[in-house]
Amino acid sequence: MNEFIAQYGLEVTGTVASIIYLIYSIRENPRLWPWGIIASGVSIVVFYQSALYADMGLQFYYVAISIYGWWYWLSGQASDDSVEVPIKLVSSRLLTKLFLAGVIIYCGLLAALLNIPALVDIASSDLPYLDSFTTAASILATWLLARKYIHHWLFWVVINSVSMGMYIYKGLYFYSFLFVIYTIGAIIGFYEWKRLMAKHAA
């Protein structure tokens, strides 16, 4: 038992926190943000140990965007006469800006992963191209979630599917299982947010 905890304890903790985060996210509940912070803190250690440096760096961003999202989601409910921050659609103009930003972030991350490990004498990043893709896309998707754009769920369907394969390859089986749940949850979340969006509009 002690050996299991030593080997998988952090993964299990991160997985449980992430599932709670997902449930609250689907329900459009602001409690998702503190659970996201806990999950990200644990994941920083897990990904460092697995030499997935872009994913590790992404967790620091998740902590920061979680604090922002927590504030933004609650800002519309700061007083009795305020209304809840609404779920929004992504415009084609914003989608174009996101695509360009994603390409820039991807190229910057890829260059860093291919060059920095040798400079600081640490293990080379595994799967740098896929790691850079999922990290860049996740940065955009989490910003969309923080701003309550419904299409962040569609981003996550792609990101989670690719990440699941990466974690299977790295032997992170609890995280692989988590991303199966994440992929299914993203599909459920999209349709649930569509329902909530129609309800709020009515």
C-alpha positions as CSV (number, residue, x, y, z in Angstrom):
1,M,0.0,0.0,0.0
2,N,2.8,2.4,0.9
3,E,4.5,1.6,-2.4
4,F,1.3,2.3,-4.3
5,I,0.8,5.7,-2.5
6,A,4.5,6.6,-3.2
7,Q,4.1,5.8,-6.9
8,Y,0.6,6.9,-7.6
9,G,-0.5,9.1,-4.7
10,L,0.0,12.4,-6.5
11,E,-1.7,11.2,-9.6
12,V,-4.7,9.9,-7.7
13,T,-5.0,13.2,-5.8
14,G,-4.7,15.2,-9.0
15,T,-7.2,13.0,-10.7
16,V,-9.8,13.3,-7.9
17,A,-9.5,17.1,-7.8
18,S,-9.7,17.3,-11.5
19,I,-12.9,15.3,-11.7
20,I,-14.5,17.5,-9.0
21,Y,-13.4,20.5,-11.1
22,L,-15.0,19.0,-14.2
23,I,-18.3,18.4,-12.5
24,Y,-18.5,21.9,-11.2
25,S,-17.5,23.2,-14.6
26,I,-20.3,21.3,-16.4
27,R,-22.8,22.7,-13.8
28,E,-21.5,26.3,-14.4
29,N,-20.6,26.5,-10.8
30,P,-17.8,28.9,-9.6
31,R,-16.6,26.3,-7.1
32,L,-14.7,24.8,-10.1
33,W,-12.0,27.4,-9.7
34,P,-10.5,26.5,-6.3
35,W,-10.6,22.8,-7.2
36,G,-8.8,23.7,-10.5
37,I,-6.1,25.4,-8.4
38,I,-5.6,22.3,-6.3
39,A,-5.5,20.0,-9.3
40,S,-2.9,22.3,-11.0
41,G,-0.7,22.5,-8.0
42,V,-0.5,18.7,-7.8
43,S,0.0,18.4,-11.6
44,I,3.1,20.7,-11.5
45,V,5.0,18.0,-9.6
46,V,3.7,15.1,-11.6
47,F,4.6,16.6,-15.0
48,Y,8.0,17.7,-13.8
49,Q,8.8,14.2,-12.7
50,S,7.6,12.9,-16.2
51,A,9.6,15.5,-18.1
52,L,6.5,17.0,-19.7
53,Y,7.7,20.6,-19.2
54,A,5.2,22.4,-21.3
55,D,2.4,20.7,-19.5
56,M,4.1,21.6,-16.2
57,G,4.4,25.2,-17.2
58,L,0.8,25.2,-18.2
59,Q,-0.2,24.4,-14.7
60,F,1.2,27.7,-13.4
61,Y,-0.9,29.4,-16.1
62,Y,-3.9,27.4,-14.9
63,V,-3.4,28.7,-11.3
64,A,-3.3,32.3,-12.5
65,I,-6.3,32.0,-14.9
66,S,-8.2,30.2,-12.2
67,I,-7.8,33.1,-9.9
68,Y,-8.9,35.4,-12.8
69,G,-11.9,33.2,-13.8
70,W,-13.0,32.9,-10.1
71,W,-13.1,36.7,-9.9
72,Y,-14.7,37.2,-13.3
73,W,-17.5,34.6,-12.7
74,L,-18.3,36.2,-9.4
75,S,-18.0,39.8,-10.6
76,G,-21.5,39.7,-12.1
77,Q,-22.9,38.6,-8.7
78,A,-21.2,41.2,-6.6
79,S,-24.4,42.8,-5.4
80,D,-28.1,41.8,-5.0
81,D,-29.2,43.7,-8.1
82,S,-26.5,42.3,-10.4
83,V,-27.0,39.5,-12.9
84,E,-24.9,36.3,-13.5
85,V,-22.1,36.6,-16.0
86,P,-23.7,35.1,-19.2
87,I,-22.5,32.2,-21.3
88,K,-21.4,33.6,-24.7
89,L,-20.8,32.5,-28.3
90,V,-17.4,32.9,-29.9
91,S,-17.5,35.3,-32.9
92,S,-15.7,34.5,-36.1
93,R,-13.5,37.5,-35.5
94,L,-12.4,36.3,-32.1
95,L,-11.9,32.8,-33.4
96,T,-9.4,34.2,-36.0
97,K,-7.5,36.1,-33.3
98,L,-7.4,33.0,-31.2
99,F,-6.0,30.9,-34.1
100,L,-3.2,33.5,-34.7
101,A,-2.4,33.7,-31.0
102,G,-2.4,29.9,-30.8
103,V,0.1,29.6,-33.7
104,I,2.4,32.2,-32.0
105,I,2.2,30.4,-28.6
106,Y,2.8,27.0,-30.2
107,C,5.9,28.2,-32.0
108,G,7.3,29.8,-28.9
109,L,6.7,26.7,-26.8
110,L,8.2,24.4,-29.4
111,A,11.3,26.4,-29.7
112,A,11.6,26.5,-25.9
113,L,11.1,22.7,-25.5
114,L,13.6,21.9,-28.3
115,N,16.4,24.2,-26.9
116,I,16.1,25.0,-23.2
117,P,16.6,21.5,-21.7
118,A,20.1,21.3,-23.1
119,L,20.9,24.8,-21.9
120,V,19.9,24.1,-18.3
121,D,21.1,20.5,-18.3
122,I,17.8,18.7,-17.7
123,A,16.2,15.8,-19.5
124,S,14.9,16.6,-23.0
125,S,11.2,17.1,-23.3
126,D,9.3,14.0,-24.4
127,L,6.8,14.5,-27.3
128,P,7.7,18.2,-27.8
129,Y,5.4,18.8,-30.8
130,L,2.3,17.2,-29.2
131,D,3.2,18.8,-25.8
132,S,3.4,22.2,-27.4
133,F,0.1,21.7,-29.3
134,T,-1.9,20.6,-26.2
135,T,-0.3,23.4,-24.1
136,A,-1.0,26.2,-26.6
137,A,-4.6,25.0,-27.2
138,S,-5.2,24.6,-23.5
139,I,-4.1,28.2,-22.8
140,L,-6.7,29.4,-25.3
141,A,-9.4,27.0,-24.0
142,T,-9.0,27.9,-20.4
143,W,-9.2,31.6,-21.3
144,L,-12.4,30.9,-23.1
145,L,-13.7,29.1,-20.0
146,A,-12.8,32.0,-17.7
147,R,-14.7,34.3,-20.0
148,K,-17.7,31.9,-20.2
149,Y,-17.5,31.2,-24.0
150,I,-19.3,27.9,-24.7
151,H,-17.0,26.8,-27.4
152,H,-14.2,26.1,-25.0
153,W,-15.8,22.7,-24.6
154,L,-15.1,21.9,-28.3
155,F,-11.5,22.9,-27.8
156,W,-11.3,20.4,-24.9
157,V,-12.6,17.5,-26.9
158,V,-9.6,17.7,-29.2
159,I,-7.1,18.6,-26.5
160,N,-8.2,15.9,-24.1
161,S,-8.1,13.2,-26.8
162,V,-4.5,14.0,-27.8
163,S,-3.5,14.4,-24.1
164,M,-4.9,11.0,-23.3
165,G,-2.6,9.4,-25.9
166,M,0.4,11.3,-24.5
167,Y,-0.2,10.1,-21.0
168,I,-0.7,6.5,-22.0
169,Y,2.7,6.7,-23.8
170,K,4.3,8.2,-20.6
171,G,2.7,5.5,-18.4
172,L,0.6,8.0,-16.5
173,Y,-2.4,5.7,-16.4
174,F,-4.5,7.6,-13.8
175,Y,-4.1,10.8,-15.8
176,S,-5.0,8.8,-19.0
177,F,-8.2,7.6,-17.3
178,L,-8.9,11.2,-16.2
179,F,-8.7,12.4,-19.8
180,V,-11.1,9.7,-21.0
181,I,-13.5,11.2,-18.4
182,Y,-12.5,14.7,-19.5
183,T,-13.3,14.0,-23.2
184,I,-16.7,12.6,-22.3
185,G,-17.3,15.4,-19.9
186,A,-16.4,18.0,-22.6
187,I,-19.1,16.6,-24.8
188,I,-21.6,16.6,-22.0
189,G,-20.6,20.0,-20.9
190,F,-21.1,21.6,-24.3
191,Y,-24.7,20.4,-24.5
192,E,-25.4,21.3,-20.9
193,W,-24.1,24.8,-21.4
194,K,-26.3,25.0,-24.5
195,R,-29.2,24.2,-22.3
196,L,-28.2,26.6,-19.7
197,M,-27.6,29.3,-22.3
198,A,-31.2,28.9,-23.7
199,K,-32.5,28.9,-20.1
200,H,-30.7,32.1,-19.2
201,A,-31.9,33.7,-22.5
202,A,-35.5,32.8,-21.7
